[in-house]
Amino acid sequence: AGYIQEFACFTDFDKELVCHWKVPAQTNCSKEFVLCYSKETTSVSNMCIPENEKDSLRCTCTIYPDYFVSGLTYILALQFNGTDMWNYSVTPALVVKPRAPKNLAIEKAENGNFILSWEESYSPSSWISGQPVIYEVKYWRKQHPTEISVKAINYQTKSFEITASSLKRGYDYVASLRCNYTDYPAYWSEWSEEVEFHYDYQVKAEDILQMAVPTSCILIVAGSVICYFCFTKVKKEWW
């Protein structure tokens, strides 16, 4: 068992169940390990040959079940050079890591805000498709990637309005989001692919009003003062 560390599994609850574990450097996963798995309700055992994860000291085995349902449990047995080293049971519904939302798009609305939209990464026939889901949106100035705004979306939607008031003009911005299915809350998805947008210097009607009102007030006050002094001087000379 000294060879097996950090054994864990997760699933997209649609096509695959992925298990991985940490191994020493120079380990050849496909030659040294075999992961046997069977459904809890049957004695039929299947084999999964692991692969070395790229740039990582981990072995990864991807199982493609026939179907996913909430009550399904797998019995796993990990063999090292033909010897059983590790037994494990996993219930896919308890280790769901959903696929990230896809097809992000962003467009500017008439009110000057930005509408971020996306699609679910599951086909309508998938067990998880249409299940209650929440999202997190994050966006940041491209030039300042550490200053991130994160917004939680705790309701069913496929779009989010990024308010112009939360942005600085003249900058490029980057947005991304991730999801979590509330009936299967074990893991958040990875962050989605990013989408970029630019908040420009366009002068809006309200900006003109904001400038015009104080300017008008100043002109009125200045005009009143000048008129007063002119009137006083004329009155004095007239007398």
C-alpha positions in Angstrom: 0.0 0.0 0.0 3.0 2.2 0.2 2.8 2.7 -3.5 -0.7 4.1 -3.4 -1.2 7.7 -2.3 -4.1 10.2 -2.8 -6.3 7.7 -4.6 -9.5 9.6 -5.8 -12.2 9.4 -8.4 -14.6 11.8 -10.0 -17.1 11.7 -12.9 -18.8 14.0 -15.4 -21.9 11.8 -14.7 -22.4 11.4 -18.4 -19.7 9.5 -20.1 -16.7 8.7 -17.9 -15.5 7.9 -14.4 -11.9 8.9 -13.8 -9.7 7.6 -11.0 -6.1 8.7 -10.3 -3.5 8.2 -7.7 0.0 9.5 -6.9 3.1 7.4 -7.8 6.9 7.8 -7.5 8.9 9.2 -10.4 9.8 6.7 -13.2 6.6 4.7 -12.6 5.2 3.1 -15.8 1.5 3.1 -15.0 0.3 0.9 -17.8 2.9 -1.8 -17.1 2.8 -1.8 -13.3 -0.9 -1.2 -12.5 -4.3 -2.6 -13.4 -7.6 -1.2 -12.0 -10.3 -3.8 -11.8 -13.9 -2.6 -11.3 -17.3 -4.2 -11.0 -20.8 -2.9 -10.2 -21.9 -3.6 -6.7 -24.8 -5.7 -7.9 -22.8 -8.1 -10.1 -19.6 -10.2 -9.9 -18.6 -9.5 -13.5 -15.2 -7.7 -13.3 -13.7 -5.4 -15.9 -10.2 -4.1 -16.3 -8.9 -0.5 -16.8 -5.3 0.0 -17.9 -4.0 3.3 -16.4 -1.9 5.8 -18.2 0.8 8.3 -16.9 -0.7 11.7 -16.5 1.2 14.3 -18.5 3.6 16.5 -16.5 2.4 14.8 -13.3 3.4 12.0 -10.9 0.0 10.4 -11.2 -1.6 7.4 -12.9 -5.0 8.0 -14.4 -7.6 5.4 -15.3 -10.8 6.3 -17.3 -13.8 4.0 -17.0 -16.7 4.3 -19.5 -19.8 3.0 -17.8 -22.8 1.8 -19.8 -25.0 4.2 -17.8 -25.2 6.5 -14.8 -27.9 6.4 -12.1 -27.9 7.8 -8.6 -27.7 4.5 -6.7 -24.9 3.0 -8.7 -21.8 1.9 -6.8 -18.5 0.4 -8.1 -16.1 -1.9 -6.3 -12.6 -1.1 -7.3 -9.4 -3.2 -6.8 -6.1 -1.8 -7.7 -3.3 -4.3 -8.6 0.4 -3.6 -8.6 2.4 -6.1 -10.6 -0.4 -8.6 -10.3 -1.0 -8.2 -6.5 -4.1 -6.6 -5.0 -2.9 -3.4 -3.3 -6.0 -1.4 -2.7 -9.7 -1.9 -2.5 -12.1 1.0 -2.8 -15.8 1.6 -3.5 -17.1 4.6 -5.3 -20.6 5.9 -6.0 -20.4 8.2 -9.0 -23.3 10.4 -7.9 -21.3 11.4 -4.8 -18.2 12.5 -6.8 -19.6 14.5 -9.7 -17.3 17.0 -11.2 -19.4 18.5 -14.0 -18.1 19.6 -17.4 -17.6 23.3 -17.6 -20.1 25.5 -19.5 -19.3 26.0 -23.2 -19.8 28.5 -26.1 -19.3 31.6 -24.0 -20.3 34.8 -25.8 -20.5 38.4 -24.7 -22.3 41.4 -26.3 -22.9 45.0 -25.3 -26.5 45.8 -24.3 -28.3 49.0 -25.1 -27.9 50.2 -21.5 -24.1 50.0 -21.8 -23.8 46.8 -19.7 -22.4 43.6 -21.1 -24.4 40.4 -21.4 -22.4 37.1 -20.9 -24.2 34.0 -22.3 -23.3 30.3 -22.4 -24.6 26.8 -22.9 -24.7 23.6 -20.8 -22.1 21.1 -21.8 -24.5 18.1 -21.7 -26.8 16.8 -24.4 -30.5 16.7 -23.5 -30.4 12.9 -23.2 -27.8 13.0 -20.5 -28.9 12.1 -16.9 -27.6 15.4 -15.5 -28.9 17.7 -18.3 -31.5 20.2 -17.0 -30.8 19.4 -13.3 -30.6 22.4 -10.9 -27.3 24.2 -11.4 -25.6 27.3 -10.0 -22.7 29.3 -11.5 -19.8 31.5 -10.5 -18.8 34.2 -13.0 -15.4 35.8 -12.7 -14.0 38.7 -14.7 -10.9 40.9 -14.6 -8.9 43.5 -16.5 -6.6 41.7 -18.8 -3.7 43.9 -17.7 -4.5 43.3 -14.0 -5.2 39.5 -13.7 -5.0 39.5 -9.9 -7.9 42.0 -9.4 -10.7 39.5 -10.0 -14.5 40.2 -9.5 -16.4 37.0 -8.7 -20.2 36.9 -8.8 -22.4 34.0 -7.6 -25.5 33.1 -9.6 -27.9 31.0 -7.5 -30.7 30.7 -9.9 -31.4 29.0 -13.3 -30.1 31.0 -16.1 -27.9 30.9 -19.2 -26.8 34.6 -19.1 -25.4 37.2 -16.8 -25.3 41.0 -17.0 -21.9 42.6 -16.1 -22.7 46.1 -15.1 -20.7 48.9 -16.7 -20.4 50.6 -13.3 -18.2 47.7 -12.1 -15.8 48.3 -15.0 -13.1 50.8 -15.8 -13.2 52.5 -19.2 -10.5 51.9 -21.8 -9.6 48.4 -20.7 -9.8 44.9 -22.1 -11.6 42.5 -19.9 -11.6 38.7 -19.6 -14.6 36.6 -18.3 -15.0 32.9 -17.4 -17.5 30.9 -15.4 -17.9 27.5 -13.7 -20.9 25.4 -12.6 -22.0 23.1 -9.8 -25.1 20.9 -9.9 -26.8 21.3 -6.6 -28.1 17.7 -6.4 -24.6 16.5 -7.0 -22.5 19.1 -5.2 -19.2 17.3 -4.6 -17.1 19.4 -7.0 -17.3 22.6 -9.0 -16.5 22.2 -12.7 -13.2 23.6 -14.0 -13.4 27.2 -15.2 -14.7 27.5 -18.7 -12.8 28.8 -21.7 -12.4 32.6 -21.5 -14.1 35.3 -23.5 -12.7 38.8 -24.0 -14.4 42.2 -24.3 -13.4 45.8 -24.3 -15.0 48.6 -22.3 -14.4 51.7 -24.4 -14.6 55.5 -23.9 -17.9 56.1 -25.7 -19.7 59.1 -24.2 -23.3 58.3 -23.2 -26.3 60.5 -22.9 -26.1 60.3 -19.1 -22.5 61.4 -19.2 -23.5 64.5 -21.2 -26.2 65.2 -18.7 -23.8 64.7 -15.8 -21.5 67.3 -17.3 -24.2 69.6 -18.6 -26.1 70.1 -15.3 -23.2 71.3 -13.1 -21.8 73.4 -16.0 -25.2 75.0 -16.4 -25.4 75.7 -12.7 -22.0 77.3 -12.7 -22.8 79.5 -15.7 -26.1 80.6 -14.1 -24.4 81.5 -10.9 -21.6 83.3 -12.7 -24.0 85.1 -14.9 -26.1 86.2 -11.9 -23.0 87.5 -10.1 -21.8 89.4 -13.2 -25.3 90.9 -13.8 -25.5 91.9 -10.1 -22.1 93.8 -10.3 -23.0 95.3 -13.7 -26.4 96.5 -12.3 -24.7 97.9 -9.2 -22.1 99.8 -11.2 -24.7 101.2 -13.7 -27.0 102.2 -10.8 -24.1 104.0 -9.1 -23.1 105.9 -12.2 -26.7 106.7 -12.9 -27.1 108.2 -9.5 
